[in-house]
Amino acid sequence: MSKEYLGEIRRVYSEIKPDIEGRIESYKNIWFNGNNEDVHVELAFCILTPQSKARGAEKAINSMLEAGVFWTGFEDELVAHLNTVRFQNIKAKNLVLLREFMKDEDGKIITKTLVDKIGDVFDKRLWLVKNIKGIGYKEASHFLRNIGFCDEVAILDRHILKNIQKLGVIKEVPKTITPKKYLEIEKKIDKYCKKIEIPMDHFDLLLWYLEAGEVFK
């Protein structure tokens, strides 16, 4: 099964590789050419993604921005725009906590500035997990990928776990993932990607495409 599936993956990869490369460049552009607010929006997006579809999280972000409540709204004002994601009340609270945490003493958003000061990509991820409510290893990895820190961290979402099991990278999909287990699986994916000569950031978007039929985030 794994050999046949890998053959299918290679075939699809050859077709959509330009789309994947374009998407990765757009991620990097957010970091290199974006400002504190742009990076903050990406982190907020990842707070909304747990047990929810990425398109639903994007819709919620856009709805809050268009309504003018994203940067100033209280929890109840944000909840009204979160009907496309699960756990609206908790996530609204986490968005407000994030916004206040990422402000300097003058009330300006400093998300990019803060993240930029923290070590390498793994240091950044650990800092995010420890300091940002609603962000675990998966969400922190997702955020870092979405701002261009793409090639060293894996996003262990359900579609990734299911597909790497089919490929024989892991024997079974774990019911729960501790930080230790997350890092173990990430190393296995990194090793596998080097073996099949598909960059890890490309691999994630490729598997996402196989599940959703599009190269998104």
Helices and strands as residue ranges (DSSP letters): H 2-33, H 36-48, H 54-67, H 75-79, H 88-101, H 111-116, H 121-131, H 137-146, H 158-166, H 179-196, H 200-212
